[in-house]
């Protein structure tokens, strides 16, 4: 049962066959860093919905399942884009439209960079409708050059929608302003997740990275359908797992050194590099969601030219 569950964890599960399933596809022969992790839409048998747990979780997943992805362009090109569409087939912004929460204590994770890949993918905050694209610097596509023997980034990496790290306000504990991006998520799953995959996650804690004079929070999360999740509430719980301490050390090591192979200095951390617990992380989430609300309501100056929906309802 455990092995079957782990195999299923590479899927974006849907509670009914009417909803899409994002799967991993690995073509035969050679492939680019992303070609084997493109989203495909396939139906999922209703019988699998029982493993999703409570009625609230299933209802939350149904709300996420109304969104699908559509791919334009080829991987490893500037044209490659993953757009999100709603149940009516209309393209929507994953940053602004997809809900941050789908239930009490359950948050939304958008996977941008699959584990064990090198292409630096991200939601394009300044591009219309905010598709996921490969980052470009000095006219060239960006790839991770630092490698810990994992063929790229050693964890799934993405963001929590409807959040914004305010570049105008210094955090009271770090003393530094935000990095002007949605808050990042490190997903602790064992298998790579596809670009643009949507998942429900539990928040376990947060790491406060200090990147070139800015606060860059890294939420530590685990998918609600991960077999380990039911026994985990905090990073301390995860640390007690056989692989826990090693995994958390690896995550911190990656963030400290991943830019050094591009000629940049090591990143620093607040709190002496210690992970803060779940309660602290939830307060950080509350803060960055508040900053996002101010941004889309026009209460924060949009000096960097972020793309914002013109008709975004804010409650």
Secondary structure, 3 states (H helix, E strand, C coil): CHHHHHHHCCCECCCCCCCEEECCCCCCCCCCCCHHHCCCEEECCHHHHHHHCCHHHHHHHHHHHCCEEEEECCCCCCCCEEEEECCCCCEECCCCCCCCEEECCEEEEEEEECCCCCECEEECCCCCCCCEEECEECCEECECCCCCCCCCCCCEEEECCCCCCCCCCECCCCCCEECCCCCEEEECCCCCCCCCCEEEEEEEEEEEEEECCEEEEEEEEEECCCCCHHHCCCHHHHHCCCCHHHHHHHHHHHHHHCCHHHCCCCCEECHHHCCECHHHHHHHHHHHHHHHHHHHCCCCCCCCCCCCCCCCCCC
